[in-house]
Amino acid sequence: MRDKILELLKSGKDFLSGEMISHGLGISRNAVWKHVNALRDEGYEIESVRNKGYRLVSSGNIINEREIADGLDTRLLGKYIVYMDEVDSTSEEAKRQKDMPDGTLFVAEVQSAGKGRRGRKWTSARGDGIFMSLLLKPEIDMRDISQVTLAVGIGVCRALRECAGIEAQIKWPNDIVCQGKKICGILTEMTAEIDRVEYLVCGIGINVNQKSFGSELSKKASSLCILAEHKFERTPIIQSALRHIEDAYMMFLKSGFSALQDDYRALCVTLGREVRVIRGGEGQTAFARDVNERGELLVERDGREFAVSSGEVSVRGIYGYI
């Protein structure tokens, strides 16, 4: 019933009287009042004026299943949504609910134990970030798993450019950066049987409304709010990300990463830079030339070109974070 009242309030800009709502839904005016107050408690800004009724002023910075699904036009991603106010990690929850359908979105307001690459903790606070994971069940070779992360990176990068108007770029293989600082991390984890992928969980953490970071972290991290100098509603960013990720992911499933190579190259800030390639604890300086059809980074050292994989190396730019 609460959803129906919200739908009515969203359908027009004028006030709706409590009597009109109660007659239309077959409930009492007192029940309408209780549901409206419950919506306010969720964060919806609803104006009430005597003899006029109720009017939805703003959905604010709310993220929930209802808001994300409203107007989402994807074919696969986000058709099923699991929203949690607080969870240890959206990716861990996706693993716990691995029997959910392909493309299910897990999203939370707060993570208590979010993580990035190599087990690093991903800081999260209420209202500041987007913490979500996608449960994917592609029929692909296990050797191609890392390419899914690259496809997702293209989608997220495009979404942040669209929604925030910033020059977001990809730091190979799985970070989104702007002005030399990280604004988003992507971590893909796999569960497989002997010769087949059972499922993937692709975790995505986006810094949206953080106004500052600790003194040490501020050297490497930024947020959309800091870059654009204003706060953002998070639901449109989630919806845009799902649309753009789906476009890139479907292209990958149909034609392989080679179909996305040019798009990735255009967005990859790592290319054309000196990088430090770390193997077995030993670092070497090399020059990042290209990304091949398997998503591996092609680097040159001493006149010799070789490919490096995200699974076996760590690449850090020499100048600043990227």
Residue pairs with C-beta under 8 A, 6 or more apart in sequence:
1 25
1 27
1 31
1 35
2 35
2 38
2 39
3 66
4 25
5 21
5 25
5 32
5 35
5 36
5 39
6 39
6 44
6 56
6 66
8 16
8 21
8 24
8 25
9 16
9 46
9 54
9 55
9 56
10 56
10 70
13 55
14 55
15 47
15 49
15 52
15 53
15 54
15 55
16 53
16 54
16 55
17 52
17 53
17 54
18 29
18 32
18 33
18 53
18 54
19 29
19 53
20 53
21 29
21 32
21 53
21 54
22 28
22 29
22 31
22 32
25 32
32 54
36 46
36 48
36 54
39 46
40 46
42 62
42 64
43 59
43 60
43 61
43 62
44 56
44 58
44 59
44 60
44 62
45 56
45 57
45 58
45 59
45 60
46 54
46 55
46 56
46 57
47 54
47 55
47 56
47 57
48 54
48 55
49 55
59 67
59 233
59 235
60 233
61 127
61 209
61 231
61 233
61 234
62 235
63 83
63 107
63 109
63 130
63 234
63 235
63 238
64 83
65 81
65 82
65 83
67 235
68 78
68 81
68 83
68 105
68 107
68 235
68 238
68 239
69 78
69 81
71 239
72 78
72 239
72 242
72 243
73 243
74 103
74 242
74 243
74 246
75 246
75 250
76 102
76 103
76 246
76 250
77 103
77 105
77 134
77 242
77 245
77 246
77 249
78 103
78 105
78 239
78 242
79 101
79 103
79 104
80 100
80 101
80 103
80 104
80 105
81 104
81 105
81 107
82 93
82 97
82 100
82 104
82 105
82 106
82 107
83 107
83 108
84 90
84 93
84 106
84 107
84 108
84 109
85 108
85 109
85 110
86 108
86 109
86 110
86 111
86 112
87 93
87 108
87 110
87 111
87 112
88 111
88 112
88 113
89 111
89 112
89 113
89 114
89 115
89 133
89 203
90 106
90 107
90 108
90 111
90 114
90 131
90 132
90 133
90 203
91 106
91 115
91 133
91 187
91 189
91 201
91 203
92 113
93 106
93 108
93 133
94 100
94 104
94 106
94 133
94 134
94 135
94 201
95 189
95 191
95 201
97 104
97 106
97 135
98 135
98 191
98 198
98 199
100 135
101 135
102 135
102 136
102 137
103 134
103 135
103 136
104 134
104 135
105 132
105 133
105 134
105 135
105 242
106 132
106 133
106 134
106 135
107 130
107 131
107 132
107 133
107 238
108 131
108 132
109 126
109 127
109 131
110 124
110 125
110 126
110 131
111 122
111 124
111 131
113 121
114 121
114 122
114 123
114 124
114 131
114 203
114 205
115 121
115 122
115 187
115 203
116 122
116 185
116 187
116 205
117 174
117 185
117 187
122 131
122 185
122 205
123 217
124 131
124 205
125 210
127 209
128 207
128 208
128 209
128 210
128 223
129 205
129 206
129 207
129 208
129 209
129 210
130 204
130 205
130 206
130 208
130 234
130 237
130 238
130 241
131 204
131 205
132 203
132 204
132 238
133 201
133 202
133 203
133 204
134 152
134 201
134 202
134 204
134 245
135 199
135 200
135 201
136 148
136 199
136 200
136 201
136 202
136 249
137 197
137 198
137 199
137 200
138 148
138 197
138 200
138 253
139 196
139 197
140 148
140 197
140 253
142 190
142 192
142 195
142 196
142 197
143 294
144 256
144 257
144 294
145 188
145 190
145 197
145 200
146 173
146 188
146 295
146 309
146 310
146 311
147 252
147 256
147 257
147 294
147 295
148 188
148 200
148 202
148 249
148 252
149 173
149 174
149 186
149 187
149 188
149 202
149 310
150 170
150 173
150 174
150 257
150 260
150 264
150 291
150 295
151 245
151 248
151 249
151 251
151 252
151 257
151 260
152 186
152 188
152 202
152 204
152 245
152 248
152 249
153 170
153 173
153 174
153 176
153 186
153 264
153 267
154 170
154 244
154 248
154 260
154 263
154 264
154 267
155 241
155 243
155 244
155 245
155 246
155 247
155 248
155 249
156 168
156 176
156 184
156 186
156 204
156 206
156 241
156 244
156 245
157 168
157 169
157 170
157 176
157 267
158 244
158 248
158 267
159 237
159 240
159 241
159 243
159 244
159 245
160 166
160 168
160 176
160 178
160 183
160 184
160 206
160 224
160 237
160 241
161 167
161 168
162 240
162 244
163 224
163 232
163 236
163 237
163 240
164 224
164 227
164 228
164 232
164 237
165 228
166 178
166 224
166 227
166 228
167 178
167 179
168 176
168 177
168 178
168 183
168 184
168 267
169 176
169 177
169 178
169 267
169 268
169 269
170 176
170 177
170 264
170 267
170 268
170 269
170 270
171 177
171 182
171 268
171 269
171 270
171 317
171 321
171 322
172 268
172 270
172 271
172 288
172 291
172 297
172 310
172 315
173 295
173 297
173 310
174 185
174 186
174 187
174 188
174 310
175 182
175 184
175 185
175 186
176 182
176 183
176 184
176 185
176 186
176 206
177 183
177 269
177 321
177 322
178 222
178 227
179 222
179 227
180 320
180 321
180 322
181 219
181 220
181 221
181 222
181 321
182 207
182 220
182 221
182 222
182 321
183 206
183 207
183 221
183 222
183 223
183 224
183 227
184 204
184 205
184 206
184 207
185 204
185 205
186 202
186 203
186 204
187 202
187 203
188 200
188 201
188 202
188 203
189 200
189 201
189 202
189 203
190 197
190 199
190 200
191 197
191 198
191 199
191 200
191 201
192 198
204 241
206 224
206 237
206 241
207 221
207 222
207 223
207 224
208 223
208 224
208 225
208 232
208 234
208 237
209 223
209 224
209 225
209 231
209 232
209 234
210 223
210 225
210 226
211 223
211 225
211 226
212 218
212 226
213 221
213 222
219 321
220 321
224 232
224 237
225 231
225 232
248 260
248 263
251 259
251 260
252 259
252 260
256 293
257 264
257 293
257 294
257 295
258 293
261 291
261 292
261 293
264 291
264 295
265 271
265 290
265 291
268 291
269 322
270 288
270 297
270 315
270 317
270 322
271 288
271 289
271 290
271 291
272 288
273 287
273 288
273 317
273 318
273 319
273 322
274 285
274 286
274 287
274 288
274 317
274 318
274 319
275 285
275 286
275 287
275 288
275 297
275 299
275 315
275 316
275 317
275 318
276 283
276 284
276 285
276 286
276 315
276 316
276 317
276 318
277 283
277 284
277 285
277 286
277 299
277 301
277 308
277 313
277 314
277 315
278 284
278 313
278 314
278 315
278 316
279 312
279 313
284 301
285 301
285 318
286 299
286 300
286 301
287 299
287 300
287 301
288 297
288 298
288 299
288 315
289 298
289 299
289 300
289 305
290 297
290 298
291 297
291 298
292 298
292 307
294 307
295 310
296 307
296 308
296 309
297 307
297 308
297 310
297 315
298 305
298 306
298 307
299 305
299 306
299 307
299 308
308 315
